[in-house]
Amino acid sequence: MGGVTMHKAHEETALYRCGQYRNQAALVLDRVYAALEERGYDPVAQLVGYLMSGDPTYITSHREARDLIRTVERDELLAELIRSYVRNRASEARTG
């Protein structure tokens, strides 16, 4: 996948390095999520389908979301989702 390098280090632990598309990935996810919601789909289920299969038909063409999601590699989308999840968990731990 584009912008990604794999490095072996420390007793066969693979290091996965993502490219520099954080802002673009977040923007794409926000816009695609909104388009899916507007069409009445479960955005989480549809995004999981796309991320697991690579099949863009899981994403609506409404608001050009299908074309938009293909502008970012799936690994970059996954990386942004994980970063967002971890930031959210850390924020909850500080406030809760």
Secondary structure as UniProt FT lines:
FT   TURN            2..3
FT   STRAND          5..9
FT   TURN            10..12
FT   STRAND          13..17
FT   HELIX           22..38
FT   TURN            39..40
FT   HELIX           43..53
FT   HELIX           56..58
FT   HELIX           62..64
FT   HELIX           65..69
FT   TURN            70..71
FT   HELIX           74..95
//
